[in-house]
Amino acid sequence: MKLSGLEIFKYLPGSKKAAHTNCKECGCPTCMTFAIKLSQKQISYDRCKYMAEELKTLYAKNIKAAQKTVKIDGLKIGGENVLYRHEKKFINKTVFAVVLDCKASDFEQKLKRIKNFEINRINEKLKVDLVILKNAEKHTLKNLCDETIYIEEKDFLKLSLTRITDNNFDKTAQKLIKFRTKAITEHDAKYCDPVYVYFKSTANKYNLCARASYYICKYANMLVFEDFDESLFATLMTLRQNIYTDPQKPLQVEAKIYEFNNPDENSLVFMTTNFALTFHAVANELQNLKVPSYLIVTPAGGMSVLTAFSAEKFTSKMVAKTLKKFDLANKVKTRKIIIPGLLAPMKNELEKALPEFEIIVGTIEAYSIAEFVKNLT
């Protein structure tokens, strides 16, 4: 299990007020400071000469990788060291693999579909990660040159991976939780190999999607499918992207003025924050409008509109500074700026800070932008 600063402190002289309490020989002012730094791996444990032997043993076990990492041509499987994403973050995203039989009559067709499958979402290109080839011949592998990684089934089966065939949801879920818990909390070598769930061919895609979604969250390192379905993979990849972002680092885009559909000096002007999910939701709507427009993206630490407003990251002073930096007044003749509906309480404040512009309160949800623009006079 992960040793916290308080747990480490219990083994140090300072917790017992023994000799050498807060001796500073380790370079820290107190034993508690040393314990906290050690728990965060900011200092070496051997800096304390008076550490209990029991702590040395516990710490040596604790710093070992909880779960092994298996690599396939740069693709990393496993390597996780926490049970819950909010503790730190999940490291290597769940790999999506498809099994293809090279001797099947529909091999070429399925291969083409896999190669052509691609989603661009929040500045990330999403494709099938791995194709496992059954009955492959040497010339087959030579002709497979694209971004997807290919491996022969016989080589795949030699990897240090634990397979769970998904015949029963409850049993599969229990096994996944058991394997991850044993690896993380006990560093049990019997459970430290990455785990993949194998899905046999099925016509019930809704049920398959539900099960696979659960396994992404708890705790499959890889999902292997006998079938390939574009809508299924699109759904699962969207979920995976959300789960495997770093909760300590908000997804954000560059703060600047974005252009849609060749705008000119008389085009509509919208505004939002640099939170990636918000930006892409708004950007997709503006692109599909087929109406020339600008989108001012303000620097807000990657926070959503309401969060930035609450945290005072979105203020009238900041907006005025941003518009001056982008030289918006000289860029457009338009004197109306459409702000998110959630910022309605800021309307008067913004108009005082931006006397050249009229502030229009827009929609709360991005999907309503098209209707809003249609009714805008």
Phi, psi and omega in degrees: 000157180288130179274124177275170178300320181293323179293321177293319183302327182301336183262002183259158181305325184299330182286337182253001185051041181272183176301147180073015174298129180049045184286342178071004181294338180279349182099358178254151183290332181218165176295325179295319178299317178299317182298317181294316180295323179292321179295332179265007178058038178261358182209153181276139183295335181284002176288340177261117182280348189245019179289140178296143181300327180298322179291322178301317180294314179298318184291319179300321178289324184292325185278352176293147178300128183293320182229138180293157174248126177253132183246137174232101180050046178091343177281125184257132180238127179089213179078016182281150181225011175224158177273329186234135185304323184288345178296321180204276170184159170278144191266295184253119186300151177303126182278137175254121182235151178234137177268127178237131176267113184295343180261001179286150184294333182259018183304307183299320181295313180293321179298317180297318179297319179294317180297323184278349183283123180202136177234134173252115183219123179051057176062024179228132177269122185250125178222171173298132186282321190213139173242124179260120188260120173269145177055038182280146174248162186302319182293336178295314181295324181296329183272359182258086182238094172206193186286339178286146180265137181242143178214141176288146183303319182296327177283324178298319183291345178276348183288154180281073181232146177260127182261136170236116177277127188277081177263336183215123186301310184301315181293319179297314180299317180296320178296316180299316180294319179298313182298314182292319181296315179298319181293316186281311187275332184244352184051038181286117185300334180291343184240015188268354176284144175302150186243134174237149178255130182256123180255120175284163182302136180209151179268346183271085184288331180293316178295319179298317180298318180297315181294313181298323179298318178296317184292332175297319181284325184212102346217048186290132175278339179205145173243128181244123185246137171282333179256158172233124179226122186300316182293323178297311182293324178298317180295312183293324179292325177295316177298312182302318181299321179292320183290324188262014169283157180279115182295342180270353180229097181302140175292127181218157178247170181292135177281115180190184175264121179260145183247141180228131175059045173053065182289158174235193186290349180253010186281164178296149179234119177251164179219143173204183179266177183268018173293124190302317182296318178295314182302311185291327177296314180290315182300319179299319180293317181294322179295321182282346179295329186064022176249128179303131182202159174248150174232113177275121179252117184269148177287117183222027178066022181075018181269153175290170186304305185292321179296317179297320178296315181295325182271006180060033173267345176242097182235162179297324178296317179295319180296315180299319179295319180295315180295324177294319179297319181278353180056045184296321184301325179269349182276327184227154172271341178302135180239029177234131177239126181266117181257160179299146181303329180294345180260017179308321180298344182268357188308305183295319179297319179292322180293329175290322181283337182234071185298341180282344188240151170263131181263124179249128179280121182267212186269158175279319180255142182297325184296345181271358185298317183302314180293323179298314180295323180299325182265000182284130179252000000 
